[in-house]
Amino acid sequence: MSIAGKWIALLPLAWIALLPIARIAAAEPDVMQRIRQLPSPGRAQSLGADLLKESRAPAAAAATAWQTGDPTVRQHARTVLNEMEEAALDPLLKANAKLDPDEQVWRMTMVVETIGDLRKSAAVMLDRQLTNKQPAPLPSMPGAEERDPSRRVCDEAYILMSRLTVTDPDSEPFLLRMRRFSRMPVPARDAEIQRARKSTAWRGLLNRQSAVGR
């Protein structure tokens, strides 16, 4: 392929890379208007599904170029998908399994590293709320015979941070431990939150470094 031909082939990828920035600026007022005009909660669900589909289209197009283009286009498509970060997860997870070993390893690495980055972002958000002592609504538990003591935002953040770091957040021992925490007096809960914030697992997640050259 000539140099001019390669540049022409790469033009759609350049457009895809810039599209999220342009869409954010253009879509915000449009989405806000569409939400204001919703007639019912049912339509809100439908709008959410439509917006999800629309948001995934650019990454899906880049993934198609990555899987079917010539070597130069595929390399540039990989760069585009890398810069799209979590937006690239869906098409990468659905990508054709019959990939070259190099492409397969890159896809696996990209997915796992992106999920790791999301976990770190979630940890940073939760860590900021571990000092928020505003009251939180009690969870609705139909049929419960007793109510836990009043809970705060920091208590909910602790439970969620624990789910983020434990191996099996649905196991009975973990659920019992969270139940015991919820019933602790406030000073004991505060002490447990501070202990957890200093734990090796939590500090490691907060200080996680992204892999270079994904």
ZADO-1210 file (C-alpha; in nm, 4 decimals, padded with zeros to 6 digits):
<atoms>
<atom x="00.0000" y="00.0000" z="00.0000" code="MET" pos="1"/>
<atom x="00.1302" y="00.3468" z="-00.0860" code="SER" pos="2"/>
<atom x="00.1982" y="00.6063" z="00.1831" code="ILE" pos="3"/>
<atom x="-00.1040" y="00.8042" z="00.0659" code="ALA" pos="4"/>
<atom x="-00.3152" y="00.4896" z="00.0777" code="GLY" pos="5"/>
<atom x="-00.2065" y="00.4169" z="00.4346" code="LYS" pos="6"/>
<atom x="-00.2989" y="00.7689" z="00.5452" code="TRP" pos="7"/>
<atom x="-00.6416" y="00.7318" z="00.3834" code="ILE" pos="8"/>
<atom x="-00.6887" y="00.3983" z="00.5585" code="ALA" pos="9"/>
<atom x="-00.6000" y="00.5544" z="00.8936" code="LEU" pos="10"/>
<atom x="-00.8384" y="00.8490" z="00.8623" code="LEU" pos="11"/>
<atom x="-01.1363" y="00.6567" z="01.0089" code="PRO" pos="12"/>
<atom x="-00.9240" y="00.5622" z="01.3108" code="LEU" pos="13"/>
<atom x="-00.8241" y="00.9226" z="01.3685" code="ALA" pos="14"/>
<atom x="-01.1919" y="01.0137" z="01.3631" code="TRP" pos="15"/>
<atom x="-01.2723" y="00.7360" z="01.6116" code="ILE" pos="16"/>
<atom x="-00.9984" y="00.8523" z="01.8478" code="ALA" pos="17"/>
<atom x="-01.1300" y="01.2094" z="01.8491" code="LEU" pos="18"/>
<atom x="-01.4972" y="01.1109" z="01.8551" code="LEU" pos="19"/>
<atom x="-01.5332" y="01.0625" z="02.2340" code="PRO" pos="20"/>
<atom x="-01.4070" y="01.4167" z="02.2995" code="ILE" pos="21"/>
<atom x="-01.6445" y="01.5667" z="02.0442" code="ALA" pos="22"/>
<atom x="-01.9336" y="01.3533" z="02.1645" code="ARG" pos="23"/>
<atom x="-01.8904" y="01.4536" z="02.5276" code="ILE" pos="24"/>
<atom x="-01.9241" y="01.8207" z="02.4337" code="ALA" pos="25"/>
<atom x="-02.2164" y="01.7629" z="02.1991" code="ALA" pos="26"/>
<atom x="-02.4010" y="01.4895" z="02.3884" code="ALA" pos="27"/>
<atom x="-02.4200" y="01.6437" z="02.7353" code="GLU" pos="28"/>
<atom x="-02.6976" y="01.8946" z="02.6668" code="PRO" pos="29"/>
<atom x="-02.8745" y="01.6475" z="02.4371" code="ASP" pos="30"/>
<atom x="-02.8764" y="01.3718" z="02.6980" code="VAL" pos="31"/>
<atom x="-02.9888" y="01.6132" z="02.9689" code="MET" pos="32"/>
<atom x="-03.2773" y="01.7252" z="02.7493" code="GLN" pos="33"/>
<atom x="-03.3766" y="01.3667" z="02.6724" code="ARG" pos="34"/>
<atom x="-03.3779" y="01.2811" z="03.0433" code="ILE" pos="35"/>
<atom x="-03.5902" y="01.5875" z="03.1271" code="ARG" pos="36"/>
<atom x="-03.8472" y="01.4789" z="02.8690" code="GLN" pos="37"/>
<atom x="-03.8825" y="01.1201" z="02.9922" code="LEU" pos="38"/>
<atom x="-04.2461" y="01.0369" z="03.0650" code="PRO" pos="39"/>
<atom x="-04.1865" y="00.7351" z="03.2931" code="SER" pos="40"/>
<atom x="-03.9224" y="00.5208" z="03.4705" code="PRO" pos="41"/>
<atom x="-03.9760" y="00.2542" z="03.2052" code="GLY" pos="42"/>
<atom x="-03.8664" y="00.4950" z="02.9349" code="ARG" pos="43"/>
<atom x="-03.5633" y="00.5865" z="03.1449" code="ALA" pos="44"/>
<atom x="-03.4493" y="00.2245" z="03.1258" code="GLN" pos="45"/>
<atom x="-03.4995" y="00.2239" z="02.7515" code="SER" pos="46"/>
<atom x="-03.3036" y="00.5479" z="02.7128" code="LEU" pos="47"/>
<atom x="-03.0222" y="00.4058" z="02.9222" code="GLY" pos="48"/>
<atom x="-03.0022" y="00.1009" z="02.6948" code="ALA" pos="49"/>
<atom x="-02.9990" y="00.3239" z="02.3851" code="ASP" pos="50"/>
<atom x="-02.7219" y="00.5443" z="02.5253" code="LEU" pos="51"/>
<atom x="-02.5161" y="00.2389" z="02.6167" code="LEU" pos="52"/>
<atom x="-02.5427" y="00.1104" z="02.2607" code="LYS" pos="53"/>
<atom x="-02.4469" y="00.4497" z="02.1193" code="GLU" pos="54"/>
<atom x="-02.1485" y="00.4834" z="02.3536" code="SER" pos="55"/>
<atom x="-02.0101" y="00.1457" z="02.2506" code="ARG" pos="56"/>
<atom x="-02.0213" y="00.2084" z="01.8758" code="ALA" pos="57"/>
<atom x="-01.6824" y="00.3897" z="01.8354" code="PRO" pos="58"/>
<atom x="-01.4885" y="00.1245" z="02.0287" code="ALA" pos="59"/>
<atom x="-01.6644" y="-00.1515" z="01.8351" code="ALA" pos="60"/>
<atom x="-01.5558" y="00.0133" z="01.5079" code="ALA" pos="61"/>
<atom x="-01.1972" y="00.0405" z="01.6318" code="ALA" pos="62"/>
<atom x="-01.2035" y="-00.3252" z="01.7374" code="ALA" pos="63"/>
<atom x="-01.3218" y="-00.4256" z="01.3912" code="THR" pos="64"/>
<atom x="-01.0299" y="-00.2349" z="01.2360" code="ALA" pos="65"/>
<atom x="-00.7945" y="-00.4037" z="01.4843" code="TRP" pos="66"/>
<atom x="-00.9169" y="-00.7502" z="01.3865" code="GLN" pos="67"/>
<atom x="-00.9546" y="-00.7090" z="01.0108" code="THR" pos="68"/>
<atom x="-00.7233" y="-00.4308" z="00.8906" code="GLY" pos="69"/>
<atom x="-00.3773" y="-00.4601" z="00.7380" code="ASP" pos="70"/>
<atom x="-00.0811" y="-00.4638" z="00.9835" code="PRO" pos="71"/>
<atom x="-00.0425" y="-00.0854" z="00.9877" code="THR" pos="72"/>
<atom x="-00.4124" y="-00.0234" z="01.0471" code="VAL" pos="73"/>
<atom x="-00.4253" y="-00.2946" z="01.3133" code="ARG" pos="74"/>
<atom x="-00.1350" y="-00.1398" z="01.5018" code="GLN" pos="75"/>
<atom x="-00.2974" y="00.2012" z="01.4983" code="HIS" pos="76"/>
<atom x="-00.6290" y="00.0479" z="01.6008" code="ALA" pos="77"/>
<atom x="-00.4560" y="-00.1069" z="01.9021" code="ARG" pos="78"/>
<atom x="-00.3298" y="00.2368" z="02.0001" code="THR" pos="79"/>
<atom x="-00.6786" y="00.3838" z="01.9611" code="VAL" pos="80"/>
<atom x="-00.8321" y="00.1079" z="02.1761" code="LEU" pos="81"/>
<atom x="-00.5589" y="00.1516" z="02.4355" code="ASN" pos="82"/>
<atom x="-00.6387" y="00.5227" z="02.4671" code="GLU" pos="83"/>
<atom x="-01.0121" y="00.4486" z="02.4925" code="MET" pos="84"/>
<atom x="-00.9427" y="00.2596" z="02.8175" code="GLU" pos="85"/>
<atom x="-01.2616" y="00.1207" z="02.9764" code="GLU" pos="86"/>
<atom x="-01.4679" y="00.2094" z="02.6684" code="ALA" pos="87"/>
<atom x="-01.2713" y="-00.0621" z="02.4837" code="ALA" pos="88"/>
<atom x="-01.3567" y="-00.3383" z="02.7312" code="LEU" pos="89"/>
<atom x="-01.6808" y="-00.4548" z="02.5724" code="ASP" pos="90"/>
<atom x="-01.5495" y="-00.5143" z="02.2172" code="PRO" pos="91"/>
<atom x="-01.2249" y="-00.6648" z="02.3468" code="LEU" pos="92"/>
<atom x="-01.4149" y="-00.9119" z="02.5635" code="LEU" pos="93"/>
<atom x="-01.6282" y="-01.0050" z="02.2616" code="LYS" pos="94"/>
<atom x="-01.3395" y="-01.0189" z="02.0132" code="ALA" pos="95"/>
<atom x="-01.2938" y="-01.3185" z="01.7849" code="ASN" pos="96"/>
<atom x="-01.1100" y="-01.5921" z="01.9763" code="ALA" pos="97"/>
<atom x="-00.9097" y="-01.6853" z="01.6640" code="LYS" pos="98"/>
<atom x="-00.6449" y="-01.4182" z="01.7055" code="LEU" pos="99"/>
<atom x="-00.2716" y="-01.4357" z="01.6499" code="ASP" pos="100"/>
<atom x="-00.0841" y="-01.5113" z="01.9740" code="PRO" pos="101"/>
<atom x="00.0545" y="-01.1551" z="01.9874" code="ASP" pos="102"/>
<atom x="-00.2921" y="-01.0030" z="01.9493" code="GLU" pos="103"/>
<atom x="-00.4419" y="-01.2482" z="02.1989" code="GLN" pos="104"/>
<atom x="-00.1817" y="-01.1616" z="02.4636" code="VAL" pos="105"/>
<atom x="-00.2309" y="-00.7897" z="02.4031" code="TRP" pos="106"/>
<atom x="-00.6094" y="-00.8265" z="02.4358" code="ARG" pos="107"/>
<atom x="-00.5823" y="-01.0219" z="02.7628" code="MET" pos="108"/>
<atom x="-00.3322" y="-00.7724" z="02.9043" code="THR" pos="109"/>
<atom x="-00.5402" y="-00.4731" z="02.7989" code="MET" pos="110"/>
<atom x="-00.8567" y="-00.6130" z="02.9593" code="VAL" pos="111"/>
<atom x="-00.6925" y="-00.7100" z="03.2886" code="VAL" pos="112"/>
<atom x="-00.4933" y="-00.3865" z="03.3200" code="GLU" pos="113"/>
<atom x="-00.8014" y="-00.1761" z="03.2432" code="THR" pos="114"/>
<atom x="-01.0039" y="-00.3594" z="03.5066" code="ILE" pos="115"/>
<atom x="-00.7150" y="-00.3023" z="03.7476" code="GLY" pos="116"/>
<atom x="-00.7242" y="00.0703" z="03.6723" code="ASP" pos="117"/>
<atom x="-01.1000" y="00.0747" z="03.7355" code="LEU" pos="118"/>
<atom x="-01.0511" y="-00.1035" z="04.0678" code="ARG" pos="119"/>
<atom x="-00.7948" y="00.1574" z="04.1680" code="LYS" pos="120"/>
<atom x="-01.0330" y="00.4399" z="04.0704" code="SER" pos="121"/>
<atom x="-01.3064" y="00.2765" z="04.2781" code="ALA" pos="122"/>
<atom x="-01.0654" y="00.2461" z="04.5712" code="ALA" pos="123"/>
<atom x="-00.9718" y="00.6153" z="04.5507" code="VAL" pos="124"/>
<atom x="-01.3410" y="00.7109" z="04.5500" code="MET" pos="125"/>
<atom x="-01.4180" y="00.4856" z="04.8476" code="LEU" pos="126"/>
<atom x="-01.1131" y="00.6007" z="05.0423" code="ASP" pos="127"/>
<atom x="-01.2370" y="00.9595" z="05.0257" code="ARG" pos="128"/>
<atom x="-01.5704" y="00.8524" z="05.1756" code="GLN" pos="129"/>
<atom x="-01.4189" y="00.6617" z="05.4667" code="LEU" pos="130"/>
<atom x="-01.4158" y="00.9878" z="05.6638" code="THR" pos="131"/>
<atom x="-01.7702" y="01.0891" z="05.5650" code="ASN" pos="132"/>
<atom x="-01.9784" y="01.0478" z="05.8799" code="LYS" pos="133"/>
<atom x="-02.3056" y="01.1718" z="05.7366" code="GLN" pos="134"/>
<atom x="-02.5996" y="00.9370" z="05.8033" code="PRO" pos="135"/>
<atom x="-02.6745" y="00.6806" z="05.5332" code="ALA" pos="136"/>
<atom x="-03.0136" y="00.5217" z="05.4651" code="PRO" pos="137"/>
<atom x="-03.0547" y="00.1757" z="05.6147" code="LEU" pos="138"/>
<atom x="-03.0741" y="-00.1025" z="05.3558" code="PRO" pos="139"/>
<atom x="-03.4217" y="-00.2361" z="05.2932" code="SER" pos="140"/>
<atom x="-03.4443" y="-00.5918" z="05.4276" code="MET" pos="141"/>
<atom x="-03.7988" y="-00.7329" z="05.4018" code="PRO" pos="142"/>
<atom x="-03.8790" y="-00.9708" z="05.6832" code="GLY" pos="143"/>
<atom x="-03.5923" y="-00.8597" z="05.9057" code="ALA" pos="144"/>
<atom x="-03.6801" y="-00.8918" z="06.2732" code="GLU" pos="145"/>
<atom x="-03.4248" y="-00.6444" z="06.4002" code="GLU" pos="146"/>
<atom x="-03.2602" y="-00.3323" z="06.2678" code="ARG" pos="147"/>
<atom x="-02.8902" y="-00.2596" z="06.2665" code="ASP" pos="148"/>
<atom x="-02.7654" y="00.0531" z="06.4436" code="PRO" pos="149"/>
<atom x="-02.7740" y="00.3694" z="06.2379" code="SER" pos="150"/>
<atom x="-02.5199" y="00.3617" z="05.9570" code="ARG" pos="151"/>
<atom x="-02.3059" y="00.6333" z="05.8076" code="ARG" pos="152"/>
<atom x="-02.1624" y="00.6901" z="05.4618" code="VAL" pos="153"/>
<atom x="-01.8204" y="00.5816" z="05.5922" code="CYS" pos="154"/>
<atom x="-01.9699" y="00.2533" z="05.7150" code="ASP" pos="155"/>
<atom x="-02.1086" y="00.1811" z="05.3687" code="GLU" pos="156"/>
<atom x="-01.7718" y="00.2762" z="05.2176" code="ALA" pos="157"/>
<atom x="-01.5988" y="00.0304" z="05.4522" code="TYR" pos="158"/>
<atom x="-01.8294" y="-00.2530" z="05.3481" code="ILE" pos="159"/>
<atom x="-01.7706" y="-00.1753" z="04.9809" code="LEU" pos="160"/>
<atom x="-01.3923" y="-00.1450" z="05.0237" code="MET" pos="161"/>
<atom x="-01.4002" y="-00.4841" z="05.1936" code="SER" pos="162"/>
<atom x="-01.5878" y="-00.6317" z="04.8970" code="ARG" pos="163"/>
<atom x="-01.3246" y="-00.4858" z="04.6670" code="LEU" pos="164"/>
<atom x="-01.0334" y="-00.6549" z="04.8440" code="THR" pos="165"/>
<atom x="-01.1764" y="-00.9873" z="04.9617" code="VAL" pos="166"/>
<atom x="-01.1453" y="-01.2998" z="04.7451" code="THR" pos="167"/>
<atom x="-01.5102" y="-01.4066" z="04.7734" code="ASP" pos="168"/>
<atom x="-01.7461" y="-01.1237" z="04.8732" code="PRO" pos="169"/>
<atom x="-02.0447" y="-01.3597" z="04.8604" code="ASP" pos="170"/>
<atom x="-01.9039" y="-01.6142" z="05.1045" code="SER" pos="171"/>
<atom x="-02.0850" y="-01.6715" z="05.4324" code="GLU" pos="172"/>
<atom x="-01.7816" y="-01.5841" z="05.6516" code="PRO" pos="173"/>
<atom x="-01.7431" y="-01.2485" z="05.4760" code="PHE" pos="174"/>
<atom x="-02.1138" y="-01.1661" z="05.5029" code="LEU" pos="175"/>
<atom x="-02.1095" y="-01.2539" z="05.8733" code="LEU" pos="176"/>
<atom x="-01.8051" y="-01.0312" z="05.9255" code="ARG" pos="177"/>
<atom x="-01.9835" y="-00.7398" z="05.7586" code="MET" pos="178"/>
<atom x="-02.2907" y="-00.8073" z="05.9702" code="ARG" pos="179"/>
<atom x="-02.0801" y="-00.7934" z="06.2862" code="ARG" pos="180"/>
<atom x="-01.9224" y="-00.4676" z="06.1715" code="PHE" pos="181"/>
<atom x="-02.2668" y="-00.3125" z="06.1131" code="SER" pos="182"/>
<atom x="-02.3656" y="-00.3951" z="06.4707" code="ARG" pos="183"/>
<atom x="-02.0517" y="-00.2525" z="06.6316" code="MET" pos="184"/>
<atom x="-02.0710" y="00.0663" z="06.8403" code="PRO" pos="185"/>
<atom x="-01.9607" y="00.3753" z="06.6507" code="VAL" pos="186"/>
<atom x="-01.6146" y="00.4006" z="06.8176" code="PRO" pos="187"/>
<atom x="-01.5409" y="00.0378" z="06.7290" code="ALA" pos="188"/>
<atom x="-01.6497" y="00.0930" z="06.3687" code="ARG" pos="189"/>
<atom x="-01.4262" y="00.4007" z="06.3465" code="ASP" pos="190"/>
<atom x="-01.1307" y="00.2000" z="06.4749" code="ALA" pos="191"/>
<atom x="-01.1948" y="-00.0817" z="06.2265" code="GLU" pos="192"/>
<atom x="-01.2193" y="00.1656" z="05.9368" code="ILE" pos="193"/>
<atom x="-00.8855" y="00.3212" z="06.0312" code="GLN" pos="194"/>
<atom x="-00.7256" y="-00.0230" z="06.0602" code="ARG" pos="195"/>
<atom x="-00.8551" y="-00.1215" z="05.7168" code="ALA" pos="196"/>
<atom x="-00.7304" y="00.2014" z="05.5586" code="ARG" pos="197"/>
<atom x="-00.3769" y="00.1192" z="05.6751" code="LYS" pos="198"/>
<atom x="-00.3866" y="-00.2431" z="05.5584" code="SER" pos="199"/>
<atom x="-00.1327" y="-00.3662" z="05.3058" code="THR" pos="200"/>
<atom x="-00.4049" y="-00.4790" z="05.0637" code="ALA" pos="201"/>
<atom x="-00.5770" y="-00.1408" z="05.0644" code="TRP" pos="202"/>
<atom x="-00.2605" y="00.0664" z="05.0365" code="ARG" pos="203"/>
<atom x="-00.1415" y="-00.1584" z="04.7553" code="GLY" pos="204"/>
<atom x="-00.4644" y="-00.1049" z="04.5618" code="LEU" pos="205"/>
<atom x="-00.4510" y="00.2727" z="04.6106" code="LEU" pos="206"/>
<atom x="-00.0876" y="00.2869" z="04.5003" code="ASN" pos="207"/>
<atom x="-00.1279" y="00.0518" z="04.2043" code="ARG" pos="208"/>
<atom x="00.0731" y="00.1506" z="03.8972" code="GLN" pos="209"/>
<atom x="-00.0629" y="00.0914" z="03.5482" code="SER" pos="210"/>
<atom x="00.1410" y="-00.1331" z="03.3214" code="ALA" pos="211"/>
<atom x="00.3589" y="00.0531" z="03.0729" code="VAL" pos="212"/>
<atom x="00.3084" y="-00.0107" z="02.7021" code="GLY" pos="213"/>
<atom x="-00.0078" y="-00.2162" z="02.7234" code="ARG" pos="214"/>
</atoms>
